[in-house]
Amino acid sequence: MIQYVRLDISRNNGTSLEDVRDSLYNLSKSSIQELGLNHMLWIPLNNMFDIFDGLNGSKMKRIELSHSYLYPFNGTWFGNLPSLQQLDISWNSITDDLQLSGLSNLTWLNLIGNYVNYVPNFCEYKLYKMKTILLSNTKLGTLKHFKNHTRCLNKVETVFLNGISIPSIPNNAFSNFPSLKELQLMKLSTQLKKINPLAFNSSSLRKLSFSKCEGFPFLRWSIFQGKFDPANIFKYCPNIEYLDLSHNAIEFTAEKIRNMFTPLKKLKEIWLQFLNLATMPEDFFYRFPDLQEMHIDHNILLPWKDGNSIFHGLTNLKELHLQNNNIGMINPTSLPANVTKSLRVLDLTNNQFICTCDLMWFRNWMKNTHVEITENKKYRCDDSMRLIDYNPTETECKNIILISTAVIGSSFSVFLFTTILVYCCRWSI
């Protein structure tokens, strides 16, 4: 008999529930561990209570039932599968009347894209082993009951709450999770009006994604309106190593807002994409001495000269992503020695360079550095010439400087002569 580890019969719309039930009796129970039944479109949904009986006593660890208009849902369908740990029932028609009984061994549950208005009461169903909860793109309208309904889940490491419409993120919503590592709150709607001071209270949290939240305003006027508290927002999650605040609005010129990042001394990766930044924040990144990756691409950044004021204190930076900006010039002071020494990847794609002799240093450095310059053969000058093809010699550049100096000197001499002549003849005019 063939030993299957995974059986996937997804998208076989002509397969009936009865066909699936009968076929499962013929599987080797000693080897089958995963079952895929996605996009089956069983409408109307008949009795599911005996559908998995053929797997009784098997080592089934994962079952997928996504995109199938599944409704209603009852966990007792899987009651005889004690090894079941992962259940994907995303993008169905499941509502708040879902029953999670019989799933006490689950560690991973995907409810993304269902019609769930409230956070399920995981404690009522004794789902004490849960490690991953995925509730993105549901109909959740509040996190009011989140803490109470998850208070017993001491092993949770990952929570996804993307694409939901909530008015606020309450205090201590995630503080019940002593093992929480990753929290995603991306693409929250314009309904979000407030982040409470202790919203991100979690000493175990390592990765926080709060991006694309309809441009949530981390601005001075937002502080006065009580939308967030810069003094406390990151104070109680000091162990964050990954932070994504892209697609929002951040006023880096405001000292209170700059200082709200101070507790994040262990930060290793920061994402600040699509913020409409025109200048690199000065005296800001030194707060993160362990920073290894910086993603400030897709802004409107202009060239800068004093790299020390931007990158001082960063001795571990390995990746610098600056693509899709307006950086037309990189000079010797743009990237200080402490950065070029540790840097491994530099991405400047889709920046239109101003190819003059002032760019010679970068052109030469790009050819000789140990740093991987991402897709550097595609870098172009403002006249569409490829940057790697721009090769003026030092002599040519010196001549240009001499000619420029001569032109300026001549112009000044003419101006001076004209001024003296006018002065001397002022009584004759």
C-alpha positions in Angstrom: 0.0 0.0 0.0 1.3 3.5 -0.9 2.2 5.5 2.2 0.8 9.1 2.0 1.9 11.9 4.3 -0.3 14.5 2.7 -3.5 14.1 0.6 -4.8 17.1 -1.2 -8.0 16.8 -3.2 -8.7 20.6 -3.2 -10.8 22.2 -6.1 -12.4 18.9 -7.0 -15.9 20.4 -6.9 -17.4 17.2 -8.4 -16.4 15.3 -5.3 -19.2 14.8 -2.8 -18.9 14.6 1.0 -19.8 11.0 0.7 -17.0 10.3 -1.7 -14.5 12.0 0.6 -15.8 10.1 3.6 -15.5 6.7 1.8 -12.0 7.4 0.5 -10.7 8.3 3.9 -11.4 4.7 5.1 -8.8 3.5 2.5 -5.9 5.6 3.7 -3.0 4.3 5.7 -3.6 5.6 9.2 0.0 5.2 10.2 1.4 7.7 7.7 -1.3 10.3 6.7 -0.6 13.5 8.5 -2.2 16.3 6.4 -5.4 16.6 4.5 -6.3 19.4 2.0 -10.0 20.0 1.2 -9.9 23.6 0.0 -12.2 25.2 -2.5 -14.6 22.3 -2.4 -17.7 24.5 -2.5 -20.0 22.0 -0.8 -23.4 23.8 -1.1 -25.6 23.0 0.6 -23.4 21.6 3.4 -24.8 18.2 4.5 -24.0 16.3 7.7 -20.3 16.5 8.4 -20.4 14.6 11.7 -19.1 11.3 10.2 -17.0 12.7 7.4 -13.6 12.1 9.1 -14.5 8.8 10.8 -12.2 6.9 8.4 -9.3 8.8 10.0 -10.0 7.6 13.6 -6.8 6.6 15.3 -4.6 8.2 12.6 -1.7 10.6 13.2 -3.5 13.4 11.3 -1.9 16.7 12.3 -3.3 19.3 9.9 -6.6 19.7 8.0 -7.5 22.4 5.6 -11.1 23.4 4.8 -10.7 26.9 3.4 -12.7 28.7 0.7 -15.7 26.4 0.8 -18.6 28.4 2.1 -18.4 26.2 5.2 -21.3 26.8 7.6 -22.1 25.9 10.3 -18.9 24.7 12.0 -18.6 22.2 14.8 -15.3 21.1 16.3 -16.7 17.7 17.3 -16.3 16.7 13.6 -12.7 16.2 14.5 -13.3 14.7 18.0 -11.6 11.4 17.2 -8.4 12.9 15.8 -6.3 13.4 19.0 -3.2 14.3 17.0 -4.9 17.2 15.1 -2.9 20.4 15.9 -3.5 22.7 12.9 -6.9 23.6 11.4 -7.4 26.0 8.5 -11.0 27.0 8.1 -10.3 30.4 6.6 -12.5 32.2 4.0 -15.7 30.4 4.8 -19.1 31.6 6.0 -18.5 30.8 9.7 -20.3 33.1 12.1 -20.3 33.7 15.9 -22.2 30.5 16.5 -19.1 28.4 15.7 -18.5 25.5 18.2 -14.9 24.7 19.0 -15.5 21.7 21.3 -13.4 18.7 20.7 -10.3 20.7 19.5 -8.4 20.8 22.8 -5.1 19.7 21.2 -5.1 22.5 18.6 -2.0 24.7 18.5 -2.8 26.6 15.3 -6.2 27.9 14.2 -6.9 30.0 11.0 -10.2 31.8 11.0 -9.2 34.5 8.5 -12.0 35.9 6.3 -15.0 34.6 8.2 -18.1 36.4 9.5 -16.9 36.5 13.1 -18.0 39.7 14.9 -16.6 38.8 18.3 -13.4 37.1 19.5 -14.3 33.4 20.2 -14.2 32.3 23.8 -11.1 30.1 23.5 -11.1 29.4 27.3 -14.7 28.1 27.3 -13.6 25.4 24.8 -10.3 24.7 26.8 -8.0 25.4 23.9 -5.1 25.7 26.3 -2.4 24.6 23.8 -3.0 27.3 21.2 0.1 29.0 19.9 -1.2 30.7 16.8 -4.5 32.7 16.4 -5.3 34.1 13.0 -8.4 36.4 13.0 -7.5 38.7 10.2 -10.1 40.0 7.7 -13.0 39.0 9.9 -16.0 41.2 11.0 -14.4 41.9 14.3 -15.7 45.3 15.4 -14.1 45.4 18.9 -11.3 43.9 20.9 -13.2 44.6 24.1 -13.5 40.9 25.0 -10.2 39.8 23.6 -8.3 39.7 26.9 -11.0 37.9 28.8 -11.7 35.3 26.1 -8.0 34.5 25.7 -6.9 34.8 29.4 -6.1 31.0 29.7 -3.8 30.8 26.6 -0.4 30.9 28.1 1.3 29.4 25.1 0.2 31.8 22.4 3.2 33.1 20.3 1.5 34.6 17.2 -1.6 36.7 16.8 -2.8 38.2 13.5 -5.6 40.8 13.5 -5.1 42.4 10.2 -7.8 44.1 8.2 -10.4 44.5 11.0 -12.5 47.6 11.8 -12.0 48.5 15.5 -12.3 52.0 17.1 -9.4 51.4 19.5 -6.7 49.1 20.7 -7.5 48.6 24.4 -5.0 48.6 27.3 -3.4 45.2 28.1 -5.2 43.5 25.2 -2.2 41.1 24.8 -0.7 41.1 28.2 -2.2 37.7 29.0 0.2 36.0 26.6 3.6 35.5 28.4 5.0 33.8 25.3 3.8 36.2 22.6 6.4 36.8 19.9 4.6 38.3 16.9 1.6 40.6 16.7 0.2 41.9 13.4 -2.3 44.8 13.3 -2.0 45.8 9.6 -4.5 47.4 7.3 -6.8 48.5 10.1 -9.6 50.7 8.8 -10.2 54.4 9.4 -12.4 53.3 12.3 -9.3 53.2 14.4 -9.2 56.4 16.4 -7.1 55.6 19.4 -4.2 53.4 20.6 -4.4 53.2 24.4 -1.2 53.8 26.4 -0.8 50.1 27.4 -2.1 48.6 24.1 1.3 46.9 23.3 2.1 45.9 26.8 4.0 42.7 26.4 7.6 42.1 27.6 7.8 39.0 25.4 6.8 40.6 22.1 9.6 40.5 19.5 7.8 41.4 16.3 5.2 44.2 15.8 3.6 45.1 12.5 1.4 48.2 12.6 1.4 49.2 8.9 -1.1 50.4 6.3 -3.5 51.6 9.0 -5.0 54.3 6.8 -2.1 56.6 7.6 -2.5 56.5 11.4 -1.2 59.9 12.5 1.8 59.8 14.8 1.7 63.6 14.9 1.8 66.4 17.4 -1.8 67.3 17.0 -2.8 63.6 17.5 -1.1 63.7 20.9 -3.2 66.6 22.0 -6.3 64.8 20.8 -5.4 61.7 22.8 -5.1 59.4 19.8 -1.9 57.9 21.3 0.5 58.4 24.2 4.1 58.8 23.0 5.6 58.4 26.5 4.0 54.9 27.0 3.2 53.4 23.6 6.5 51.4 23.4 7.5 51.7 27.0 6.1 48.2 28.0 7.3 46.2 25.0 11.1 46.9 25.3 12.1 43.6 23.7 10.8 44.3 20.2 13.3 43.4 17.5 11.2 44.0 14.4 9.0 47.1 13.9 6.9 48.0 10.8 5.2 51.3 10.8 5.0 51.8 7.1 2.1 53.6 5.3 1.4 55.8 8.3 2.2 59.4 9.2 5.2 60.0 11.5 6.4 63.5 12.5 10.0 62.8 13.1 10.7 66.5 13.7 8.7 66.4 16.9 10.9 65.5 19.9 8.1 63.7 21.8 7.5 61.5 18.8 11.2 60.8 18.3 11.5 59.9 22.0 8.7 57.4 21.9 11.1 55.0 20.2 13.7 55.3 22.9 12.6 52.1 24.9 13.2 50.0 21.8 16.9 49.5 22.4 16.9 45.9 21.1 15.4 46.8 17.7 17.2 45.0 14.9 14.9 45.7 11.9 12.8 48.8 11.2 10.4 49.4 8.3 9.5 53.0 7.4 8.1 52.7 3.9 5.6 55.0 2.2 5.8 57.8 4.9 6.5 60.6 2.4 9.8 61.3 4.1 11.8 64.0 2.3 14.8 64.0 4.6 16.5 61.3 6.6 15.8 61.7 10.3 18.9 63.1 12.1 19.9 62.0 15.6 17.3 59.3 15.6 18.6 55.9 14.7 21.3 55.9 17.4 18.6 54.8 19.8 18.9 51.3 18.2 22.5 50.2 18.6 21.7 46.6 17.5 19.9 47.7 14.3 20.7 45.4 11.4 18.1 46.2 8.7 16.7 49.6 7.7 13.9 49.9 5.2 13.2 53.5 4.2 12.3 52.8 0.6 9.3 54.3 -1.3 9.6 57.7 0.2 10.7 61.0 -1.4 14.1 61.2 0.2 16.5 63.8 -1.1 20.3 63.5 -0.9 22.0 64.2 2.4 25.6 65.2 3.2 26.1 64.7 6.9 25.8 60.9 7.3 27.3 61.0 10.8 24.3 62.9 12.1 22.0 60.1 10.7 24.0 56.9 11.2 26.1 57.6 14.3 26.0 54.8 16.8 25.1 52.1 14.2 27.9 49.6 14.1 25.8 46.5 13.2 23.8 47.7 10.2 23.9 45.1 7.5 21.1 46.1 5.1 20.1 49.6 4.0 17.1 49.7 1.7 16.6 53.1 0.0 15.0 52.2 -3.3 12.3 54.4 -5.0 13.3 57.7 -3.5 14.8 60.9 -5.0 18.4 60.3 -3.9 20.4 61.7 -6.8 23.8 61.9 -5.1 25.9 59.8 -2.8 29.1 61.5 -1.6 31.9 60.4 0.8 30.1 61.8 3.8 26.7 60.3 3.0 27.8 56.8 4.3 30.2 57.1 7.3 32.9 54.5 7.9 30.9 52.8 10.7 28.2 52.0 8.2 30.3 50.9 5.2 32.3 48.6 7.4 29.4 46.5 8.6 27.0 47.0 5.6 26.4 43.9 3.4 23.5 45.1 1.2 22.7 48.5 -0.2 19.6 49.0 -2.4 19.3 52.3 -4.3 17.2 51.0 -7.2 14.9 53.5 -8.9 16.7 56.6 -7.7 17.6 58.9 -10.6 21.2 59.9 -10.1 22.7 63.2 -11.1 25.7 62.1 -13.0 28.4 64.8 -12.5 31.9 64.6 -11.3 30.5 64.9 -7.8 29.3 61.3 -8.2 32.7 59.9 -9.0 33.3 58.8 -5.4 30.2 56.7 -5.4 30.8 55.3 -8.8 34.3 54.1 -7.8 33.2 52.9 -4.4 30.4 50.9 -6.0 32.9 49.1 -8.2 35.3 48.2 -5.4 33.2 47.7 -2.2 32.5 44.4 -0.6 28.9 45.6 -0.2 26.3 44.0 -2.5 24.7 46.9 -4.4 21.3 45.6 -5.4 20.8 45.6 -9.2 23.4 48.3 -9.7 23.5 47.7 -13.4 20.1 49.2 -13.6 21.0 52.4 -11.9 20.5 55.4 -14.3 21.5 59.0 -14.6 19.0 61.8 -15.1 19.8 61.6 -18.8 19.0 57.9 -18.9 22.6 56.8 -19.1 23.5 53.8 -17.0 25.5 54.8 -14.0 28.0 52.1 -14.6 28.7 53.6 -18.0 29.4 57.0 -16.6 33.2 57.1 -16.5 34.8 60.5 -16.6 38.5 60.5 -15.8 39.9 62.5 -12.9 41.7 64.7 -15.5 38.4 65.5 -17.2 36.8 66.3 -13.9 39.8 68.5 -12.9 39.5 70.3 -16.3 35.8 70.8 -15.6 36.6 72.3 -12.2 39.3 74.6 -13.8 36.9 75.7 -16.6 34.2 76.4 -14.0 36.7 78.3 -11.9 37.8 80.3 -14.9 34.3 81.1 -15.9 33.3 82.2 -12.4 36.6 84.2 -12.2 36.0 85.9 -15.5 32.4 86.7 -14.6 33.5 88.2 -11.4 36.2 90.3 -13.2 33.7 91.6 -15.7 31.3 92.5 -12.8 34.1 94.2 -10.9 35.3 96.2 -13.9 31.8 97.3 -14.7 31.2 98.3 -11.1 34.4 100.4 -11.0 33.7 102.0 -14.4 30.2 103.0 -13.3 31.5 104.4 -10.1 34.2 106.5 -11.8 31.9 107.8 -14.4 29.0 108.4 -12.1 29.0 112.2 -12.5 29.1 111.9 -16.3 26.1 109.7 -16.5 
